[in-house]
Amino acid sequence: MFDQILGLPAHALIIHFAVVLTPLLAAVSAGYALVPRWRPATAWAVALLSVATPVAVLAAKESGERLKEGRFSAVTGPLAERIEAHESFADPLLLSAAGLAVASLALVHATRPARGSVGPDRYGRPATLALAAVTALLAAVALFFVFQAGDSGARAVWAV
């Protein structure tokens, strides 16, 4: 499944989902966290991206491992070093994207009033502010790792 798509290396196709969805999740989640008036209009996007992004990053990671096993397992020298540098960002990107997704979903849940609640926030303002801060921080972390993964992958391919 993660090896080829229509005869092409799957990694080259799948990474584009991760590279597009991760910054989208980061931007929409940060907006949701930092601009309360945007919350009603963006909650659906946060929820959808929170589910899709970690799946895309996991698929990119798995397809990259299959590509390395199938075509680059015997590579040594500078190319091997560039591939290792690229590969070193896979787990941090997956963890940060998953963390951002969980924090974002928790924030959406926390900002939806429960039945019979008095205020607009389900768990109170301090909990919402803490979740918003964690979400904004994780958005920055995910952006950092998606940039590092993409940049190191481009350097590995194009030997820049």
C-alpha positions in Angstrom: 0.0 0.0 0.0 2.7 2.5 0.9 5.1 1.3 -1.8 3.7 2.4 -5.2 0.7 4.2 -6.7 0.2 3.5 -10.4 3.8 2.5 -10.7 5.2 5.6 -9.1 6.9 5.7 -5.6 4.0 6.4 -3.3 6.1 8.7 -1.1 6.5 11.3 -3.8 2.7 11.5 -4.1 1.7 11.1 -0.5 4.0 13.7 1.0 2.1 16.5 -0.7 -0.9 15.7 1.5 1.2 16.1 4.6 3.0 19.2 3.4 -0.3 20.9 2.6 -2.5 19.7 5.5 0.0 20.3 8.3 0.3 24.0 7.7 -3.4 24.3 7.1 -4.1 22.6 10.4 -1.6 24.8 12.1 -3.0 28.0 10.6 -6.7 27.2 11.2 -6.0 25.9 14.7 -4.0 28.9 15.7 -6.7 31.1 14.3 -9.3 29.2 16.3 -7.2 29.5 19.4 -6.3 33.1 19.2 -9.3 34.8 17.6 -12.5 33.7 19.4 -14.9 35.4 17.0 -13.6 33.0 14.2 -14.5 29.9 16.2 -18.1 29.4 15.0 -17.0 29.6 11.4 -13.8 27.4 11.7 -14.7 24.7 14.1 -15.7 22.3 11.3 -12.3 22.9 9.5 -10.4 22.4 12.7 -12.2 19.1 13.3 -11.8 17.8 9.8 -8.1 18.8 9.5 -7.4 17.3 13.0 -8.5 13.9 11.7 -6.9 14.1 8.2 -3.5 15.6 9.0 -2.1 12.9 11.3 -3.3 10.3 8.8 -1.5 12.1 6.0 1.7 12.4 8.0 1.6 8.8 9.0 1.1 7.7 5.4 4.0 9.9 4.3 6.2 8.4 7.1 5.3 4.8 6.2 5.7 5.4 2.4 9.1 7.0 3.1 10.2 3.9 5.0 9.1 1.7 2.1 10.9 3.9 -0.4 14.1 3.7 1.6 13.9 -0.1 2.0 13.1 -0.6 -1.6 15.4 1.8 -3.4 17.9 3.3 -1.0 18.8 0.6 1.5 22.3 0.1 0.1 23.1 3.8 -0.4 26.2 5.2 1.4 28.0 8.5 1.6 26.5 11.9 1.3 23.2 10.7 -0.1 22.8 8.3 2.9 23.5 11.2 5.3 20.9 13.4 3.6 18.3 10.6 3.7 19.0 10.1 7.4 18.7 13.8 8.1 15.3 13.8 6.3 14.2 10.6 8.0 15.1 12.1 11.5 12.2 14.6 11.2 9.5 11.9 10.5 8.7 11.0 14.1 8.8 14.5 15.5 6.5 15.7 12.7 4.1 12.8 13.3 4.1 13.5 17.1 3.7 17.2 16.7 0.9 16.8 14.2 -0.9 14.3 16.3 -0.4 16.5 19.4 -1.8 19.5 17.6 -4.7 17.5 16.4 -5.6 16.3 19.9 -5.1 19.8 21.4 -7.2 21.3 18.6 -10.1 18.9 19.1 -9.9 19.4 22.8 -10.1 23.2 22.3 -13.1 22.8 20.0 -14.8 20.6 22.6 -14.0 23.0 25.4 -15.3 26.0 23.6 -18.7 24.4 22.9 -21.0 25.1 25.8 -22.5 22.1 27.5 -26.2 21.9 28.0 -27.2 23.9 31.0 -23.8 25.6 31.3 -23.7 29.2 32.4 -20.7 30.5 30.3 -19.7 30.1 26.7 -16.8 27.7 27.6 -17.5 24.2 28.7 -14.8 24.0 31.4 -14.3 27.7 32.1 -12.2 30.5 30.8 -8.8 29.4 32.4 -9.0 25.9 30.9 -9.9 27.4 27.5 -7.0 29.9 27.7 -4.6 27.1 28.6 -5.8 24.9 25.7 -5.6 27.8 23.3 -2.0 28.5 24.4 -1.0 24.8 24.0 -2.7 24.7 20.6 -0.9 27.8 19.4 2.4 26.4 20.7 1.9 23.0 19.0 0.9 24.8 15.8 4.3 26.5 15.8 6.1 23.2 16.6 4.3 21.4 13.8 5.1 24.1 11.3 8.8 23.9 12.3 8.9 20.2 11.8 7.0 20.1 8.5 9.4 22.8 7.2 12.4 20.8 8.3 11.1 17.6 6.9 10.2 19.2 3.6 13.5 21.1 3.3 15.7 18.1 4.2 13.7 15.9 1.7 14.2 18.4 -1.1 17.9 18.6 -0.2 18.2 14.8 -0.3 16.5 14.6 -3.7 18.1 17.6 -5.3 21.5 17.4 -3.5 21.4 21.1 -2.6 
